[in-house]
């Protein structure tokens, strides 16, 4: 799946968040968006993940050259992990199973995918623990596992290591690195950390005053 | 003092010997309050959820009215339901006055605002990030709302238990619309009032003890639910 954004604009109560934002994301790889606070990175991720509508411009998803309709079916082929992962007051396993449950994935398949996602982020030993008891770093890993369990074609990560310790930052970077090698999921992430961007990015994009340019 | 102790002794004697009059009154109380709670929950829970989840005109007014109705005096509810169900009232044709049905209506009116207001409160207290999380994972608007309701489950259960506590202990409304007819509309609270007036303290005390035990059980359940809902975070 490919994503083309063309002249995207977004304003919030008179404040411009995105201004004439254009870029063509090719499938696969890790795209890292860097830029100062308030430059529109998070807004762009919410618009690209179809959670918000732009005020102007075009967002074109395509598969093998054919444009896709931006409906619920398309929305379910991607997911966004927020900087503060909201976890449900239940076990880690049930949190991961949520996205599969709402897609009516059969039980057996659901369990296998939950196990796989847990192992991928190193939380298998916390499977039956209440998710609210996890540390902030583990919670962020759970957010990523929950997203990966649904097998997204595009994974949006909004500041995935903004509020986690060094150890968990390393683990999350390793998870993103593993996805990069796997190549099945296109990652579009934001970060403030220039070194992290250097370590992870296949394509480094700089956002400034609501516009994207290649870094 | 001696008379009080003797009354307590006789009260326990009635309880231990499963006195049929005593247990008839208890069963009717549980039936009336249980059905009233069921109806209040069936209507109140979706209304409380809608108040918590949906934006619509006059929402703030609806919340204020519901919160005000939580403190409705039972005698006022009794009077209102009496006027509705009396022969000349708009629902007089139903012939419910002085029947358990009238008592269920009165207790439903008392319980519903509690269920609605506490359900609303439980739902608005769910962290907004939960709804966002459901959305990012591909939930439809209906699934998003269900995720929020599920997060509020312990608060919702607390609302139902609190409403049950209120209707079980209520006397004014059911006395007015039920008439306290022996073997037909006499429940624990109205029987306690009557037996005390008659000087029949042992039956009044026996019912009082049972009512206290039920109240204790309700509070224990409420505490249990709240304890289960609050998870220690690291």
Interface residues (C-beta under 8 A of the other chain):
Chain A: X49 X51 X72 X75 X76 X79 X80 X81 X82 X84 X85 X86 X87 X88 X89 X98 X99 X102 X103 X130 X132 X133 X134 X135 X143 X146 X147 X150
Chain B: X127 X129 X130 X131 X132 X133 X134 X135 X136 X137 X138 X139 X140 X143 X147 X150 X151 X229 X231 X232 X233 X234
